[in-house]
């Protein structure tokens, strides 16, 4: 079996309209929106579904309030999808809906789904070039602002879990679904890469909060400038930033985080480590730290 990426996120929310507006401001395309549901999409073809919290069709919530209700993984073929369904049916309920989505639950109780991956061809985005004192890469070509975010794809998701049983929760993804641990932080959580991708992580299970709940998902933008401008645009649209911009230590990616009305947070990222299958899992007794650097300021200067 080969799981290639996050395919769909399903949220139960208090205000579908506000949540659709938030994710549209973050750069997702609104495909469909009604009073009781909305569908948004990334350029890579991944989708985000918003439904009311009281929708009986949603998997049960593991925390109060708006939150993620199901995480669907994209699979690279029908045979792999069938193998996953058969394997999970050995020890947990499994159902298949009319659209062919396999539904089940993981060890924590989070709703999980599996579906044939349907990647779209990303639009061309030539990398922005940069000049330095001893290397000129851009002649007679002033930089043009992005103005608002247009992220390419959903890169990863982080979920909080209880400390009790956290090893079994991680092992389910490693032994049953073919994920690989890239960094195991024994007092915090485990970063995992799905078999069909090269990201430092597609999934992070964090047991430090000692409670089940949605933490965040990440949207991958084109470069550092877009990450800065994405955050600035969200602030202009009156969404609240949850921490100052920085660069993570594990994974090395740049980040900006925003509180989401759908629960948890949304992260804009860029420049994450890419790891091949020869990369050896690192084990840390204690958390080595959150970031390499984070933005500091002495205050807002006069305009």
LINCORRA-V720291 format. One line per field, one symbol per residue. phi: phi as a letter, one per 20 degrees, with the letter a starting at -180 (. if undefined). burial: 1 if it has 9 or more other C-alpha atoms within 8 Angstrom, else 0. A space follows every 10 residues. Layout:
phi=???
burial=???
This chain:
phi=.cedafdbdd ddcecfffff fgffffofee ebbcfcabcc begfnfccdd cfgefffffg edbfnfafdb dddedeafff ffffffffff bafcccefen eedbbefeof fcccbffcfe ffffbgffec ecgdbddcdl bffdffmbfc feaeebbdce cfffnfffff fgffeedmfc fecddfecrc ecdffeccfg bdbcddeffl aerfdacdde dfafgfffff ffffffemee feaffacffe nmffbbdcfd feomcddecb megdcefefe geddfcgfpe bfbcfdbepf fff
burial=1111111111 1111010011 0111111101 0010001111 1111111111 1110000100 1000011111 1111110001 1011100110 0001010000 1111110001 1111111000 0000000000 0000010000 0000000110 1111111111 1110010011 1111001111 1111111111 1111100111 1111111111 1111111111 1110011111 1011100010 1001111110 1111111111 1111111111 0110100000 0001001000 1101000000 000
